[in-house]
Amino acid sequence: MLVRKLKELIIEKIIFLCGVLSIIFVGLIFLFLLKEGLALFKFISPGGFLFGKSWYPISEPAQLGVLPLILGSLIVTLGAAVISIPIGVGCAVYIAEVAPAKTKEVLKTGIELLAAIPSVVLGFIGMVTLVPWVKNIFHLPTGLTALSGSIMLAFMAMPTIVSIAEDALYSVPKSYKEGALALGATRWQSIYRVMLPAASSGILAAVMLGLGRVIGETMAVMMITGNAAVIPQSILVPVRTLTATIAAEMGEAVVGSEHYFALFAVGIVLFVISFAINVTADLFLHKKR
């Protein structure tokens, strides 16, 4: 009995230590970004960086306006949200409430396999198939557009949305649905008016976590969005995202230069956006009804 309690105590302490170390590592990463990124503001004001409309880091003088990159990330993320949220939530409802047991197992396994496909593979598939399709359908000079990135990122976000939203629906007590059916509601009325509202916090968390993956994605968007650092006028033009900028330019930046510090400042902006999305998702997930 004493040995068992000792083992449990050791395991509890190890888990607690892992949690504390995770927080410390995230804090150290943020401090490192701040140390390198804030040095940029010796050369340019924060307003000029955040709201500048031109990103030409190697010109003379360097133009380090990050607004086109922020807007590029936002338009791709919003496009992915418009596509992935309705389809993802619909799939979760079908799996949790409609599909037969055998079909449910096959679908859940398939969705988990989709989540395991590397993003660079999806980006390559998008270049070969999706980009020519977008070019031909909309009669564009190039298919490397924000729309291509949105479609591919929606495909990447859906496994996360479907999996977590399905778990949220499954966790709703069955007595809710049984009570609705007993009161005369149809199957679809019980799903729409009872199950979905009861699981709303979990579904919102699923959406936020899915979008968190979208805004942090690098390789796929770098391969199929065109990488044009301009303010987008529509979803059918090439754009550049924050993540793609860091990935494409960090290897060429001279250490200690304005360009180098600017890329770390871009990392700070991306870190803050991703952190805000994840905190919002966590708040929705633990919301008390």
Backbone as JSON, one array per atom type, in Angstrom:
{
  "sequence": "MLVRKLKELIIEKIIFLCGVLSIIFVGLIFLFLLKEGLALFKFISPGGFLFGKSWYPISEPAQLGVLPLILGSLIVTLGAAVISIPIGVGCAVYIAEVAPAKTKEVLKTGIELLAAIPSVVLGFIGMVTLVPWVKNIFHLPTGLTALSGSIMLAFMAMPTIVSIAEDALYSVPKSYKEGALALGATRWQSIYRVMLPAASSGILAAVMLGLGRVIGETMAVMMITGNAAVIPQSILVPVRTLTATIAAEMGEAVVGSEHYFALFAVGIVLFVISFAINVTADLFLHKKR",
  "N": [[0.84, -1.22, 0.0], [1.92, 1.21, 0.82], [3.98, 1.43, -1.04], [2.49, 1.71, -3.37], [1.2, 4.17, -2.97], [3.47, 5.77, -2.92], [4.38, 5.48, -5.57], [2.24, 6.68, -6.95], [2.48, 9.3, -5.97], [4.97, 10.02, -7.02], [4.43, 9.9, -9.77], [2.47, 11.9, -9.97], [4.03, 14.15, -9.28], [5.85, 14.15, -11.4], [4.15, 14.64, -13.59], [3.21, 17.16, -12.84], [5.63, 18.57, -12.92], [6.21, 18.39, -15.66], [4.1, 19.94, -16.69], [4.73, 22.47, -15.58], [7.25, 22.9, -16.76], [6.48, 23.09, -19.44], [5.11, 25.53, -19.46], [7.21, 27.21, -18.71], [8.96, 26.89, -20.91], [7.43, 27.98, -23.02], [7.25, 30.61, -22.09], [10.0, 31.3, -22.18], [10.5, 31.14, -24.92], [8.89, 33.25, -25.81], [10.17, 35.39, -24.53], [12.64, 35.31, -25.81], [11.88, 35.96, -28.41], [10.96, 38.56, -27.93], [13.36, 39.79, -27.1], [14.92, 39.78, -29.45], [13.16, 40.82, -31.36], [12.17, 43.33, -30.46], [14.33, 44.97, -30.8], [14.12, 45.96, -33.32], [12.7, 48.32, -33.22], [14.42, 50.36, -32.81], [15.02, 51.29, -35.25], [12.65, 51.75, -36.62], [9.34, 52.96, -36.05], [6.82, 51.52, -33.86], [4.21, 51.89, -34.91], [4.76, 52.43, -37.61], [5.77, 49.97, -38.33], [3.62, 48.13, -37.85], [1.53, 49.19, -39.35], [2.53, 49.91, -41.77], [2.55, 49.86, -45.37], [4.2, 48.6, -47.13], [6.46, 45.97, -47.81], [9.58, 45.64, -48.17], [12.32, 44.47, -47.43], [15.04, 44.46, -48.16], [15.57, 46.68, -49.6], [16.81, 50.05, -50.18], [16.09, 52.94, -48.5], [15.24, 50.29, -46.11], [11.96, 48.99, -46.25], [9.63, 48.2, -44.0], [6.93, 47.47, -43.49], [4.38, 45.67, -42.02], [1.73, 45.29, -42.5], [0.6, 44.28, -45.04], [1.27, 41.57, -44.76], [-0.09, 40.79, -42.45], [-2.74, 41.21, -43.29], [-2.79, 39.42, -45.42], [-2.52, 36.97, -44.06], [-4.89, 37.07, -42.57], [-6.95, 37.12, -44.54], [-6.62, 34.67, -45.79], [-7.04, 32.99, -43.61], [-9.68, 33.65, -42.83], [-11.03, 32.9, -45.16], [-10.53, 30.15, -45.12], [-11.92, 29.56, -42.78], [-14.6, 30.09, -43.48], [-15.05, 28.03, -45.25], [-14.33, 25.64, -43.85], [-15.66, 25.55, -41.34], [-18.61, 25.22, -41.55], [-18.66, 22.72, -42.97], [-17.06, 21.1, -41.34], [-18.4, 21.13, -38.8], [-20.85, 20.06, -39.63], [-20.01, 17.49, -40.45], [-19.19, 16.52, -37.97], [-21.63, 16.45, -36.58], [-22.97, 14.53, -38.11], [-21.37, 12.25, -37.7], [-21.53, 11.94, -34.91], [-24.29, 11.8, -34.34], [-25.85, 10.66, -36.39], [-24.64, 8.73, -38.11], [-24.32, 5.16, -38.61], [-22.94, 2.69, -36.31], [-20.7, 1.2, -37.37], [-20.02, 2.71, -39.63], [-19.37, 5.09, -38.37], [-17.0, 4.41, -37.01], [-15.25, 3.96, -39.15], [-15.23, 6.49, -40.39], [-14.2, 8.15, -38.33], [-11.64, 7.08, -38.03], [-10.61, 7.61, -40.58], [-10.62, 10.44, -40.59], [-8.78, 10.98, -38.55], [-6.5, 9.98, -39.79], [-6.25, 11.78, -41.9], [-5.46, 14.06, -40.51], [-2.87, 13.4, -39.98], [-1.36, 13.7, -42.24], [1.5, 15.17, -43.65], [2.05, 18.71, -43.89], [3.58, 19.7, -46.0], [3.27, 17.79, -47.95], [0.55, 18.05, -48.53], [0.65, 20.64, -49.51], [2.15, 20.23, -51.85], [0.4, 18.56, -53.28], [-1.66, 20.4, -53.58], [-0.4, 22.29, -55.27], [-0.16, 20.8, -57.61], [-2.75, 20.0, -58.3], [-4.91, 21.67, -57.22], [-4.17, 24.39, -57.68], [-3.95, 24.7, -60.62], [-6.66, 24.16, -61.16], [-8.07, 26.29, -59.89], [-7.01, 28.4, -61.37], [-8.01, 27.85, -63.99], [-10.81, 27.75, -63.62], [-11.52, 30.34, -62.74], [-10.34, 31.89, -64.64], [-7.75, 33.13, -64.38], [-4.51, 34.78, -64.3], [-2.69, 33.37, -62.78], [-2.9, 30.55, -60.6], [-2.01, 30.66, -58.06], [-3.16, 31.83, -55.44], [-4.97, 33.61, -52.81], [-7.35, 32.26, -52.48], [-6.75, 29.61, -53.21], [-4.99, 28.99, -51.13], [-6.8, 29.23, -48.99], [-8.65, 27.15, -49.47], [-7.01, 24.88, -49.28], [-6.05, 25.15, -46.63], [-8.45, 25.01, -45.26], [-9.05, 22.34, -45.69], [-7.03, 21.26, -44.13], [-7.7, 22.15, -41.61], [-10.12, 20.97, -41.02], [-10.0, 18.21, -39.94], [-9.25, 18.67, -37.23], [-11.38, 20.3, -36.33], [-13.6, 18.6, -36.77], [-13.0, 16.36, -35.16], [-12.79, 17.36, -32.46], [-15.24, 18.69, -32.17], [-17.01, 16.56, -32.52], [-16.39, 15.03, -30.26], [-17.31, 16.83, -28.33], [-20.07, 16.84, -28.85], [-20.62, 14.15, -28.34], [-20.18, 14.08, -25.61], [-22.37, 15.3, -24.48], [-25.03, 14.73, -22.28], [-27.04, 11.84, -22.8], [-29.6, 11.93, -21.94], [-30.59, 14.44, -22.52], [-31.19, 14.44, -25.27], [-32.99, 12.31, -25.33], [-35.01, 13.32, -23.71], [-35.9, 15.47, -25.3], [-36.9, 14.09, -27.52], [-38.91, 12.66, -26.27], [-40.65, 14.7, -25.66], [-41.77, 15.22, -28.08], [-40.22, 16.24, -30.13], [-38.66, 16.11, -33.36], [-36.06, 14.03, -34.8], [-34.11, 15.68, -36.04], [-34.82, 18.16, -35.02], [-34.21, 17.77, -32.31], [-31.45, 17.54, -32.48], [-30.72, 20.05, -33.57], [-31.88, 21.95, -31.84], [-31.31, 21.14, -29.26], [-28.98, 19.39, -28.86], [-26.83, 20.69, -30.27], [-26.83, 23.39, -29.11], [-26.22, 22.61, -26.44], [-23.67, 21.57, -26.71], [-22.24, 23.73, -27.51], [-20.06, 25.25, -26.46], [-17.88, 23.47, -26.62], [-17.86, 23.05, -29.39], [-17.28, 25.62, -30.34], [-14.72, 25.85, -29.25], [-13.46, 23.87, -30.75], [-13.59, 25.02, -33.3], [-11.99, 27.32, -32.9], [-9.49, 26.17, -32.26], [-9.01, 24.79, -34.63], [-8.75, 26.97, -36.39], [-6.54, 28.07, -35.2], [-4.55, 26.28, -35.97], [-4.61, 26.78, -38.69], [-3.74, 29.49, -38.95], [-1.17, 29.26, -38.09], [0.09, 27.7, -39.95], [2.62, 26.88, -42.33], [4.22, 25.71, -44.59], [2.37, 24.8, -46.58], [0.89, 27.12, -47.27], [2.95, 28.75, -48.12], [3.66, 27.51, -50.45], [1.46, 27.67, -52.19], [0.15, 30.16, -52.26], [1.29, 32.26, -53.63], [2.96, 34.25, -52.54], [3.12, 37.12, -52.59], [3.85, 40.16, -51.33], [1.73, 42.2, -50.89], [-1.02, 44.44, -50.31], [-4.0, 42.72, -50.2], [-6.57, 42.88, -52.64], [-8.67, 41.29, -53.26], [-9.87, 37.88, -52.88], [-8.83, 36.46, -54.91], [-6.23, 36.99, -55.64], [-2.61, 36.82, -55.47], [-1.08, 36.4, -52.25], [0.82, 37.02, -49.25], [1.7, 35.39, -46.25], [2.23, 35.75, -42.66], [3.67, 33.59, -41.54], [4.79, 32.37, -43.81], [6.51, 34.37, -44.66], [8.49, 34.47, -42.65], [9.56, 31.87, -42.91], [10.5, 31.91, -45.55], [12.41, 33.97, -45.65], [14.15, 34.02, -43.45], [16.5, 32.52, -43.68], [18.01, 34.08, -45.37], [18.45, 36.49, -44.15], [20.66, 38.85, -42.75], [22.4, 38.43, -39.78], [21.64, 40.53, -37.08], [20.86, 42.65, -38.63], [18.41, 45.09, -39.85], [16.46, 43.71, -41.24], [16.68, 41.13, -40.13], [15.92, 41.59, -37.42], [13.34, 42.48, -37.96], [12.03, 40.18, -38.87], [11.93, 38.68, -36.53], [10.24, 40.36, -35.12], [7.94, 40.03, -36.64], [7.5, 37.41, -35.92], [6.77, 37.83, -33.24], [4.29, 39.12, -33.55], [2.84, 37.05, -34.77], [3.0, 35.13, -32.75], [1.53, 36.36, -30.7], [-1.02, 36.52, -31.9], [-1.61, 33.76, -32.31], [-1.49, 32.88, -29.66], [-3.6, 34.32, -28.54], [-5.77, 33.18, -29.91], [-5.67, 30.51, -29.0], [-6.02, 30.85, -26.23], [-8.58, 31.94, -26.21], [-10.0, 29.75, -27.25], [-9.58, 27.94, -25.15], [-10.94, 29.21, -23.08], [-13.58, 29.07, -24.03], [-13.83, 26.3, -24.03], [-13.82, 25.64, -21.35], [-15.94, 26.95, -20.41], [-18.56, 27.63, -18.18], [-21.8, 26.45, -18.09]],
  "CA": [[0.0, 0.0, 0.0], [2.83, 2.36, 0.89], [4.68, 1.52, -2.34], [1.53, 2.22, -4.36], [1.05, 5.62, -2.73], [4.71, 6.42, -3.33], [4.38, 5.53, -7.04], [1.28, 7.7, -7.36], [3.05, 10.61, -5.65], [6.04, 10.3, -7.98], [3.8, 10.17, -11.06], [1.85, 13.23, -9.86], [5.07, 15.18, -9.32], [6.4, 14.19, -12.76], [3.16, 15.33, -14.43], [3.24, 18.58, -12.45], [6.87, 19.13, -13.43], [6.05, 18.54, -17.12], [3.25, 21.11, -16.92], [5.49, 23.69, -15.26], [8.28, 23.07, -17.78], [5.83, 23.57, -20.67], [4.86, 26.97, -19.29], [8.51, 27.9, -18.72], [9.49, 26.89, -22.27], [6.66, 28.97, -23.79], [7.7, 31.93, -21.63], [11.35, 31.56, -22.68], [10.38, 31.41, -26.36], [8.36, 34.61, -25.97], [11.22, 36.33, -24.12], [13.65, 35.33, -26.87], [11.31, 36.75, -29.5], [10.97, 39.97, -27.51], [14.74, 40.27, -27.08], [15.39, 40.03, -30.81], [12.2, 41.59, -32.15], [12.03, 44.72, -30.02], [15.47, 45.74, -31.29], [13.73, 46.59, -34.58], [12.11, 49.63, -33.01], [15.48, 51.38, -32.87], [15.09, 51.75, -36.63], [11.32, 52.09, -37.12], [8.36, 53.07, -34.97], [5.85, 50.41, -33.85], [3.13, 52.2, -35.84], [5.26, 52.24, -38.97], [5.91, 48.53, -38.57], [2.33, 47.44, -37.87], [0.59, 49.77, -40.32], [3.19, 50.2, -43.04], [1.92, 49.15, -46.49], [5.21, 48.03, -48.04], [7.43, 45.06, -47.21], [10.76, 45.49, -49.01], [13.34, 44.51, -46.38], [16.41, 44.59, -48.64], [15.7, 47.92, -50.38], [17.5, 51.15, -49.49], [16.1, 52.31, -47.17], [14.35, 49.14, -45.95], [10.55, 49.26, -45.96], [9.29, 47.05, -43.15], [5.53, 47.51, -43.09], [3.9, 44.3, -41.91], [0.29, 45.25, -42.75], [0.23, 43.32, -46.09], [1.43, 40.2, -44.27], [-1.19, 40.54, -41.53], [-3.97, 41.09, -44.08], [-2.7, 38.17, -46.17], [-2.84, 35.89, -43.13], [-6.3, 37.16, -42.17], [-7.85, 36.77, -45.63], [-6.52, 33.23, -45.97], [-7.66, 32.35, -42.44], [-11.13, 33.83, -42.92], [-11.51, 32.05, -46.25], [-10.53, 28.77, -44.62], [-12.99, 29.43, -41.78], [-15.88, 30.03, -44.18], [-15.18, 26.71, -45.88], [-14.14, 24.5, -42.96], [-16.56, 25.5, -40.17], [-19.88, 24.52, -41.84], [-18.42, 21.33, -43.34], [-16.53, 20.39, -40.18], [-19.46, 20.93, -37.81], [-21.8, 19.13, -40.23], [-19.44, 16.15, -40.36], [-19.21, 16.11, -36.56], [-23.02, 16.1, -36.25], [-23.29, 13.26, -38.77], [-20.66, 11.14, -37.04], [-21.98, 11.77, -33.52], [-25.72, 11.59, -34.13], [-26.58, 10.08, -37.51], [-23.98, 7.59, -38.75], [-24.32, 3.86, -37.91], [-21.73, 2.45, -35.51], [-19.57, 0.8, -38.21], [-19.65, 3.88, -40.44], [-18.74, 6.05, -37.46], [-15.63, 3.99, -36.76], [-14.47, 4.18, -40.38], [-15.07, 7.93, -40.6], [-13.3, 8.7, -37.32], [-10.28, 6.64, -38.38], [-10.19, 8.36, -41.76], [-10.35, 11.83, -40.21], [-7.51, 11.0, -37.83], [-5.44, 9.79, -40.77], [-6.09, 13.05, -42.63], [-4.72, 14.98, -39.66], [-1.47, 12.97, -39.91], [-0.65, 13.97, -43.51], [2.37, 16.36, -43.51], [1.56, 19.88, -44.62], [4.32, 19.88, -47.25], [2.65, 16.89, -48.92], [-0.69, 18.7, -48.94], [1.03, 21.77, -50.36], [2.54, 19.71, -53.17], [-0.84, 18.14, -53.94], [-2.35, 21.63, -53.96], [0.27, 22.88, -56.44], [-0.36, 19.97, -58.8], [-4.16, 19.82, -58.64], [-5.79, 22.77, -56.86], [-3.76, 25.65, -58.31], [-4.44, 24.75, -62.01], [-8.12, 24.2, -61.15], [-8.47, 27.66, -59.58], [-6.63, 29.23, -62.53], [-8.9, 27.61, -65.12], [-12.2, 28.06, -63.28], [-11.73, 31.79, -62.61], [-9.64, 32.54, -65.76], [-6.76, 33.99, -63.76], [-3.15, 34.59, -64.83], [-2.05, 32.35, -61.94], [-3.76, 29.96, -59.58], [-1.38, 30.84, -56.75], [-3.96, 32.91, -54.88], [-5.48, 33.43, -51.45], [-8.41, 31.25, -52.53], [-6.1, 28.3, -53.18], [-4.54, 28.78, -49.76], [-7.96, 29.04, -48.11], [-9.21, 25.81, -49.68], [-6.09, 23.89, -48.72], [-6.03, 25.28, -45.18], [-9.72, 24.47, -44.77], [-8.88, 20.88, -45.68], [-6.14, 20.92, -43.02], [-8.34, 22.48, -40.34], [-11.32, 20.16, -40.78], [-9.83, 17.1, -39.0], [-9.28, 19.19, -35.85], [-12.74, 20.75, -36.01], [-14.5, 17.45, -36.71], [-12.67, 15.49, -34.03], [-13.12, 17.98, -31.17], [-16.68, 18.95, -32.14], [-17.68, 15.27, -32.32], [-16.23, 14.7, -28.84], [-18.2, 17.71, -27.56], [-21.44, 16.34, -29.01], [-20.73, 12.85, -27.67], [-20.15, 14.26, -24.16], [-23.67, 15.8, -24.02], [-25.8, 13.61, -21.71], [-28.06, 11.29, -23.69], [-30.93, 12.27, -21.43], [-31.05, 15.66, -23.2], [-31.81, 14.05, -26.54], [-34.15, 11.47, -25.03], [-36.07, 14.21, -23.22], [-36.45, 16.21, -26.43], [-37.7, 13.16, -28.32], [-40.1, 12.32, -25.49], [-41.57, 15.84, -25.72], [-42.37, 15.3, -29.41], [-39.31, 16.8, -31.13], [-38.13, 15.16, -34.33], [-34.63, 13.76, -34.63], [-33.33, 16.85, -36.43], [-35.1, 19.23, -34.06], [-33.46, 17.52, -31.08], [-30.04, 17.84, -32.76], [-30.54, 21.48, -33.81], [-32.33, 22.81, -30.74], [-30.87, 20.65, -27.96], [-27.61, 18.88, -28.82], [-25.88, 21.72, -30.69], [-26.65, 24.4, -28.05], [-25.58, 22.03, -25.26], [-22.25, 21.35, -27.01], [-21.75, 24.92, -28.2], [-18.74, 25.67, -25.99], [-16.91, 22.56, -27.21], [-17.8, 23.3, -30.83], [-16.53, 26.86, -30.52], [-13.32, 25.54, -28.98], [-12.98, 23.13, -31.92], [-13.39, 25.99, -34.38], [-10.85, 28.18, -32.58], [-8.27, 25.37, -32.38], [-8.8, 24.57, -36.05], [-8.23, 28.21, -36.96], [-5.19, 28.23, -34.68], [-3.65, 25.53, -36.86], [-4.59, 27.46, -39.99], [-2.94, 30.72, -38.96], [0.21, 28.9, -37.84], [0.59, 26.84, -41.01], [3.7, 27.53, -43.07], [4.66, 25.17, -45.87], [1.31, 24.74, -47.59], [0.56, 28.47, -47.76], [4.1, 29.28, -48.84], [3.74, 26.86, -51.75], [0.32, 27.85, -53.11], [-0.53, 31.47, -52.18], [1.91, 33.23, -54.51], [4.0, 34.99, -51.82], [3.19, 38.52, -52.99], [3.67, 40.98, -50.13], [0.94, 43.38, -51.24], [-2.33, 44.45, -49.66], [-4.91, 42.02, -51.11], [-7.81, 43.55, -53.03], [-9.7, 40.25, -53.32], [-9.35, 36.57, -52.52], [-8.33, 35.85, -56.14], [-4.91, 37.53, -55.94], [-1.55, 36.25, -54.62], [-0.84, 37.04, -50.96], [1.89, 36.42, -48.43], [1.31, 35.31, -44.85], [3.29, 35.98, -41.68], [4.49, 32.39, -41.41], [5.56, 32.16, -45.04], [7.57, 35.37, -44.7], [9.57, 34.02, -41.77], [10.18, 30.68, -43.49], [11.17, 32.21, -46.82], [13.43, 35.01, -45.57], [15.06, 33.94, -42.31], [17.79, 32.0, -44.11], [18.75, 35.09, -46.15], [18.63, 37.7, -43.36], [21.95, 39.02, -42.08], [22.21, 38.53, -38.33], [21.87, 41.87, -36.55], [20.35, 43.67, -39.55], [17.0, 45.46, -39.67], [15.67, 42.61, -41.77], [16.73, 40.07, -39.13], [15.07, 41.98, -36.29], [11.96, 42.58, -38.43], [11.46, 38.83, -38.92], [11.57, 38.32, -35.16], [9.04, 41.13, -34.78], [6.83, 39.31, -37.28], [7.26, 36.27, -35.04], [6.03, 38.3, -32.06], [2.9, 39.34, -33.98], [2.25, 35.73, -34.98], [2.88, 34.49, -31.43], [0.42, 36.99, -29.98], [-2.28, 36.1, -32.54], [-1.84, 32.34, -32.0], [-1.76, 32.76, -28.23], [-4.96, 34.82, -28.3], [-6.72, 32.19, -30.42], [-5.67, 29.34, -28.12], [-6.62, 31.23, -24.95], [-10.03, 32.05, -26.46], [-10.52, 28.38, -27.34], [-9.56, 27.35, -23.81], [-12.03, 29.81, -22.32], [-14.84, 28.48, -24.49], [-13.85, 24.89, -23.67], [-14.08, 25.51, -19.92], [-17.06, 27.83, -20.06], [-19.58, 26.97, -17.37], [-23.13, 26.78, -18.52]],
  "C": [[0.87, 1.25, 0.0], [3.56, 2.57, -0.42], [3.76, 2.1, -3.41], [1.34, 3.72, -4.21], [2.29, 6.38, -3.17], [4.79, 6.55, -4.85], [3.43, 6.61, -7.54], [1.81, 9.1, -7.11], [4.13, 11.0, -6.66], [5.45, 10.66, -9.34], [3.15, 11.55, -11.06], [2.88, 14.33, -9.96], [5.68, 15.3, -10.71], [5.45, 14.93, -13.7], [3.15, 16.82, -14.13], [4.49, 19.26, -13.0], [6.79, 19.35, -14.94], [5.19, 19.76, -17.45], [3.98, 22.41, -16.67], [6.55, 23.96, -16.32], [7.69, 23.57, -19.1], [5.59, 25.07, -20.61], [6.17, 27.75, -19.36], [9.07, 27.98, -20.13], [8.76, 27.92, -23.14], [7.09, 30.38, -23.4], [9.08, 32.29, -22.16], [11.34, 31.86, -24.18], [9.91, 32.84, -26.58], [9.41, 35.65, -25.59], [12.31, 36.43, -25.18], [13.15, 36.15, -28.06], [11.33, 38.24, -29.16], [12.38, 40.55, -27.57], [15.23, 40.64, -28.47], [14.46, 40.98, -31.57], [12.1, 43.05, -31.75], [13.2, 45.59, -30.45], [15.14, 46.44, -32.61], [13.3, 48.04, -34.38], [13.14, 50.72, -32.73], [15.52, 52.03, -34.25], [13.75, 52.24, -37.17], [10.35, 52.12, -35.95], [7.42, 51.86, -35.0], [4.68, 50.64, -34.82], [3.55, 52.0, -37.29], [5.42, 50.78, -39.33], [4.56, 47.87, -38.75], [1.42, 47.93, -38.99], [1.24, 50.19, -41.63], [2.66, 49.32, -44.15], [2.91, 48.49, -47.43], [6.18, 47.15, -47.26], [8.53, 44.81, -48.24], [11.99, 45.56, -48.1], [14.77, 44.72, -46.88], [16.59, 45.82, -49.53], [16.46, 48.95, -49.56], [16.67, 52.42, -49.6], [15.09, 51.16, -47.11], [12.94, 49.6, -45.61], [9.98, 48.03, -45.26], [7.87, 47.16, -42.61], [4.92, 46.12, -43.13], [2.4, 44.18, -42.21], [-0.1, 44.3, -43.89], [0.31, 41.87, -45.63], [0.3, 39.84, -43.31], [-2.49, 40.34, -42.3], [-3.96, 39.8, -44.91], [-3.04, 36.98, -45.29], [-4.32, 35.89, -42.78], [-7.22, 36.71, -43.29], [-7.81, 35.27, -45.91], [-7.21, 32.5, -44.83], [-9.18, 32.47, -42.5], [-11.73, 32.98, -44.04], [-11.56, 30.59, -45.82], [-11.65, 28.54, -43.61], [-14.35, 29.28, -42.45], [-16.11, 28.65, -44.79], [-15.23, 25.59, -44.84], [-15.16, 24.41, -41.84], [-17.88, 24.8, -40.51], [-19.67, 23.04, -42.15], [-17.96, 20.53, -42.12], [-17.6, 20.11, -39.13], [-20.51, 19.95, -38.35], [-21.3, 17.69, -40.17], [-19.48, 15.63, -38.93], [-20.62, 15.69, -36.14], [-23.38, 14.75, -36.87], [-22.64, 12.09, -38.05], [-21.23, 10.87, -35.66], [-23.43, 11.32, -33.42], [-26.44, 10.79, -35.22], [-25.95, 8.77, -37.99], [-24.15, 6.31, -37.93], [-22.97, 3.61, -37.25], [-20.52, 2.09, -36.38], [-19.09, 1.95, -39.08], [-18.92, 4.91, -39.6], [-17.28, 5.69, -37.21], [-14.74, 4.26, -37.97], [-14.2, 5.66, -40.58], [-14.1, 8.54, -39.6], [-11.85, 8.32, -37.61], [-9.75, 7.42, -39.58], [-9.84, 9.8, -41.44], [-9.03, 11.94, -39.45], [-6.33, 10.79, -38.75], [-5.19, 11.06, -41.57], [-5.25, 14.03, -41.83], [-3.23, 14.65, -39.63], [-0.69, 13.25, -41.19], [0.21, 15.22, -43.34], [1.89, 17.5, -44.4], [2.3, 20.08, -45.94], [3.76, 18.97, -48.33], [1.34, 17.49, -49.44], [-0.4, 19.91, -49.84], [1.42, 21.33, -51.75], [1.31, 19.26, -53.96], [-1.63, 19.36, -54.41], [-1.74, 22.28, -55.18], [-0.06, 22.11, -57.72], [-1.81, 19.96, -59.25], [-4.99, 21.09, -58.41], [-5.45, 24.06, -57.6], [-4.19, 25.72, -59.78], [-5.97, 24.83, -62.07], [-8.62, 25.61, -60.89], [-8.16, 28.58, -60.76], [-7.62, 29.08, -63.68], [-10.34, 28.02, -64.83], [-12.45, 29.56, -63.3], [-10.99, 32.59, -63.69], [-8.64, 33.58, -65.24], [-5.39, 33.78, -64.4], [-2.37, 33.54, -64.05], [-3.05, 31.82, -60.93], [-3.19, 30.06, -58.19], [-2.03, 32.04, -56.06], [-4.36, 32.6, -53.44], [-6.57, 32.37, -51.41], [-7.82, 29.84, -52.47], [-5.62, 27.98, -51.77], [-5.68, 28.52, -48.81], [-8.52, 27.63, -48.23], [-8.3, 24.75, -49.05], [-6.05, 23.95, -47.2], [-7.34, 24.81, -44.56], [-9.65, 22.95, -44.68], [-8.02, 20.44, -44.5], [-6.79, 21.18, -41.67], [-9.49, 21.54, -40.0], [-11.11, 18.96, -39.85], [-9.88, 17.55, -37.53], [-10.69, 19.58, -35.45], [-13.67, 19.55, -35.85], [-14.25, 16.63, -35.45], [-13.12, 16.09, -32.7], [-14.62, 18.25, -31.07], [-17.46, 17.65, -31.93], [-17.56, 14.82, -30.86], [-17.15, 15.55, -27.97], [-19.65, 17.24, -27.66], [-21.64, 15.01, -28.28], [-20.8, 13.0, -26.15], [-21.47, 14.83, -23.61], [-24.47, 14.63, -23.47], [-26.91, 13.15, -22.65], [-29.48, 11.62, -23.23], [-31.48, 13.54, -22.06], [-31.81, 15.3, -24.46], [-33.06, 13.23, -26.29], [-35.32, 12.3, -24.52], [-36.72, 14.98, -24.34], [-37.34, 15.32, -27.28], [-38.99, 12.79, -27.59], [-41.13, 13.44, -25.52], [-42.14, 16.06, -27.13], [-41.48, 15.91, -30.47], [-38.9, 15.71, -32.11], [-36.64, 14.97, -34.08], [-33.79, 14.99, -34.94], [-33.6, 18.03, -35.51], [-34.32, 19.03, -32.76], [-31.97, 17.82, -31.28], [-29.84, 19.35, -32.82], [-30.84, 22.32, -32.57], [-31.82, 22.37, -29.37], [-29.38, 20.29, -27.96], [-26.58, 19.96, -29.19], [-25.73, 22.84, -29.65], [-25.93, 23.86, -26.82], [-24.08, 21.84, -25.47], [-21.58, 22.58, -27.59], [-20.35, 25.35, -27.76], [-17.65, 24.78, -26.57], [-16.76, 22.77, -28.7], [-17.03, 24.58, -31.12], [-15.04, 26.65, -30.26], [-12.7, 24.79, -30.16], [-12.68, 24.07, -33.08], [-12.15, 26.83, -34.12], [-9.53, 27.42, -32.71], [-7.97, 25.04, -33.83], [-8.22, 25.8, -36.73], [-6.82, 28.5, -36.44], [-4.18, 27.48, -35.52], [-3.51, 26.23, -38.21], [-3.63, 28.64, -39.97], [-1.47, 30.43, -38.67], [0.83, 28.03, -38.92], [1.6, 27.59, -41.89], [3.87, 26.98, -44.48], [3.58, 25.21, -46.93], [1.02, 26.13, -48.15], [1.73, 29.08, -48.52], [4.17, 28.73, -50.26], [2.64, 27.27, -52.71], [-0.38, 29.2, -53.02], [0.15, 32.56, -53.0], [2.99, 34.08, -53.89], [4.2, 36.42, -52.33], [2.87, 39.39, -51.79], [2.99, 42.3, -50.5], [-0.39, 43.29, -50.5], [-3.35, 43.83, -50.6], [-6.19, 42.81, -51.37], [-8.98, 42.57, -53.15], [-9.06, 38.94, -52.93], [-8.74, 35.85, -53.72], [-6.99, 36.42, -56.57], [-3.88, 36.84, -55.05], [-1.38, 37.07, -53.34], [0.37, 36.38, -50.31], [1.46, 36.46, -46.97], [2.51, 35.57, -43.94], [4.23, 34.78, -41.6], [5.37, 32.17, -42.64], [6.71, 33.15, -45.15], [8.76, 34.95, -43.85], [10.31, 32.84, -42.41], [11.0, 31.0, -44.73], [12.39, 33.1, -46.66], [14.44, 34.85, -44.45], [16.44, 33.44, -42.72], [18.63, 33.02, -44.85], [19.06, 36.35, -45.33], [20.0, 37.71, -42.68], [21.72, 39.21, -40.59], [22.58, 39.93, -37.84], [21.38, 42.99, -37.45], [18.91, 44.02, -39.22], [16.09, 44.33, -40.13], [15.57, 41.47, -40.75], [15.82, 40.39, -37.95], [13.6, 42.05, -36.7], [11.29, 41.21, -38.48], [11.11, 38.33, -37.52], [10.36, 39.11, -34.69], [7.8, 40.53, -35.42], [6.47, 38.08, -36.45], [6.5, 36.65, -33.79], [4.56, 38.49, -32.4], [2.19, 38.0, -34.14], [2.04, 35.01, -33.66], [1.68, 35.04, -30.68], [-0.92, 36.55, -30.56], [-2.6, 34.65, -32.19], [-2.18, 32.14, -30.53], [-3.18, 33.22, -27.91], [-6.01, 33.81, -28.76], [-6.81, 31.0, -29.47], [-6.27, 29.65, -26.76], [-8.13, 31.35, -25.1], [-10.67, 30.67, -26.54], [-10.59, 27.72, -25.97], [-10.68, 27.91, -22.96], [-13.39, 29.25, -22.72], [-14.96, 27.03, -24.02], [-14.24, 24.7, -22.2], [-15.21, 26.44, -19.46], [-18.12, 27.06, -19.28], [-20.97, 27.42, -17.79], [-24.08, 26.68, -17.33]]
}
